[in-house]
Amino acid sequence: MTATATTGTSAADTTPVRLAVVLASTRDGRFGPTVGTWFTGLAEQREDLVVDVVDLVETPVPYTMGWGDPAPADAALFAAVTPRLAAADAFVVVTPEYNHSFPAPLKNLIDQHYVEWQAKPIGFVAYGGLAGGLRAVEQLRQVFAELHAVTVRDTVSFHGAAGTFEGSEPRDPEGCGTAAKTMLDQVVWWARALRDAKAARPYGS
């Protein structure tokens, strides 16, 4: 008996990936919105993505840790961000590097959630000084691995970030755009693969 090859793409394969772009810095005068707006603009041009920007200035997460129910004010803050993380198929974190690491508000966001990250891909857009934020990214890979997330290999990195932009646009739009496309292609591939896998069998079962 000869097997017959079939071709075609399932409906799940062609459904746009819901991408949450997390802006990690909350400092006054932060450079993050410049990088984030540029990157989000590229992502929104893709037909395979639906983009939601989670800015930790606009959606702060309370610094509360515990096993009980949060206070009403804290519950309202979680309600503004947690459902958006849960709904995402994938994430891109836009982060600076602070003292060879990443910002405390981002760590807080990560630590206050768990299942929202599981079995989802995460890409990085980093910016900083000579290292371009890459030391922050390497630490984030370890953190997200503990949460059962999949970090993609390629990263968008801006070394000496303030000097790499002219106004709201990078001085090397072609190079930056190519790096962003490569990273997003990997994020979309993993998002669809993991989404299909979870539809067939819930993660961890």
C-alpha positions in Angstrom: 0.0 0.0 0.0 1.4 3.3 -1.0 0.9 6.4 1.2 -0.5 9.4 -0.6 1.2 12.7 0.2 -1.2 15.6 1.0 -0.5 19.3 0.8 -2.2 22.3 2.3 -2.2 24.5 5.4 -4.4 24.1 8.4 -6.6 26.9 9.5 -4.5 27.2 12.7 -1.4 27.7 10.6 -2.7 30.8 8.9 -4.3 32.5 11.9 -2.4 35.6 12.8 -0.1 35.3 15.8 -1.1 37.5 18.8 2.1 39.3 19.7 2.5 41.2 23.0 5.4 43.8 22.8 6.5 44.5 26.3 8.2 47.9 26.9 10.4 47.2 30.0 11.8 50.5 31.0 9.8 52.9 33.3 12.5 55.5 33.9 11.9 59.2 33.4 13.4 60.2 30.0 13.5 56.6 28.9 14.6 55.7 25.4 12.4 52.7 25.2 9.4 54.3 23.5 11.6 55.4 20.6 12.9 51.8 20.0 9.5 50.3 20.8 7.6 52.5 18.4 10.0 51.8 15.6 9.8 48.0 16.2 6.0 48.0 16.7 5.6 49.8 13.4 7.5 47.0 11.6 5.6 44.3 13.4 2.2 45.9 12.6 3.0 45.8 8.8 3.0 42.0 8.9 -0.2 40.1 8.0 0.8 37.2 10.3 0.8 39.3 13.4 -1.7 41.2 15.6 0.3 43.5 17.9 -0.6 44.6 21.5 1.9 46.9 23.2 2.2 46.4 27.0 4.0 49.5 28.3 4.9 49.1 32.0 4.5 52.8 32.5 0.9 52.7 31.3 0.2 49.2 32.9 2.2 49.1 36.1 2.3 45.8 38.0 2.2 46.0 41.8 5.2 44.8 43.8 3.1 42.4 45.9 4.1 38.8 46.5 1.9 36.3 48.3 -0.5 33.5 48.0 -3.7 35.2 49.0 -6.0 37.4 46.9 -4.5 40.8 46.1 -5.9 44.0 47.5 -8.7 45.6 45.4 -6.3 48.3 44.0 -3.7 45.7 43.1 -6.3 43.4 41.6 -7.3 46.2 39.3 -3.7 46.6 38.1 -3.4 42.9 37.5 -6.7 43.0 35.6 -5.2 45.5 33.2 -2.3 43.4 32.2 -2.7 39.7 33.1 -5.4 38.9 30.5 -3.3 40.5 27.8 -0.4 38.3 28.6 -2.6 35.3 28.7 -4.1 36.1 25.3 -0.8 36.5 23.6 0.7 33.7 21.5 4.1 35.2 21.7 6.1 38.1 23.2 8.9 40.5 22.2 10.5 42.2 25.1 12.0 45.7 24.4 14.6 46.2 27.2 17.5 48.3 28.1 20.5 47.1 30.1 20.9 48.4 33.6 24.1 47.4 35.4 24.6 44.2 33.3 21.0 43.2 33.8 17.4 44.2 33.0 15.0 46.6 34.7 13.3 45.7 38.0 9.8 46.4 36.7 10.3 43.7 34.0 11.4 41.2 36.6 8.4 42.0 38.7 6.1 41.5 35.7 7.7 38.2 35.0 7.6 37.0 38.6 4.0 38.0 39.2 2.9 35.7 36.4 3.6 32.1 35.5 1.3 30.1 33.2 1.0 33.2 31.0 4.6 32.6 29.7 4.5 28.8 29.4 5.1 27.2 26.0 5.2 30.5 24.2 8.1 32.0 22.2 9.9 35.2 23.3 12.1 37.5 21.2 14.2 40.4 22.3 14.9 44.0 21.2 17.7 45.3 23.4 19.5 48.6 23.6 22.3 50.0 25.7 25.9 51.1 25.6 28.8 49.1 24.1 27.1 45.8 24.9 23.8 46.8 23.2 21.7 45.4 26.0 22.8 41.8 25.2 23.8 41.1 28.8 20.3 41.8 29.8 19.0 39.4 27.2 21.3 36.6 28.3 19.9 36.9 31.8 16.4 37.0 30.5 16.9 33.8 28.6 17.7 32.0 31.9 14.7 33.5 33.6 12.3 32.6 30.9 13.7 29.1 30.6 12.6 28.6 34.2 9.1 29.6 33.2 8.9 27.0 30.3 9.1 29.7 27.6 11.1 29.4 24.4 13.5 32.3 23.6 14.4 32.6 19.9 18.0 32.8 18.9 18.2 36.0 16.9 18.0 39.4 18.7 17.7 43.0 17.6 20.4 45.0 19.4 21.2 48.7 19.4 24.8 49.5 20.6 25.2 53.0 21.8 21.5 53.3 21.3 21.0 57.1 21.4 23.5 57.5 18.6 21.8 54.8 16.4 18.6 56.8 15.9 17.9 60.0 14.2 14.7 61.2 15.6 12.3 58.3 15.6 14.1 56.2 13.0 17.3 54.1 13.1 20.2 55.5 11.1 20.6 52.0 9.5 17.0 51.1 8.8 17.9 48.3 6.3 20.2 46.5 8.7 17.8 46.9 11.7 14.8 46.0 9.6 16.5 42.8 8.4 17.4 41.8 12.0 13.8 42.5 13.1 12.4 40.4 10.3 14.7 37.5 11.1 13.7 37.5 14.7 10.0 37.9 14.0 10.1 35.1 11.5 11.4 32.8 14.2 8.9 34.1 16.8 6.0 33.4 14.3 7.3 29.9 13.5 7.5 28.9 17.1 4.2 30.6 18.0 2.3 28.6 15.4 4.1 25.4 16.2 3.5 25.7 19.9 -0.1 26.9 19.4 -0.9 23.9 17.2 0.9 21.5 19.7 -1.1 22.9 22.6 -4.4 22.6 20.7 -3.6 18.9 20.2 -2.4 18.3 23.8 -2.3 20.9 26.6 1.2 21.7 27.7 2.4 19.5 30.5 -0.1 16.8 30.0 
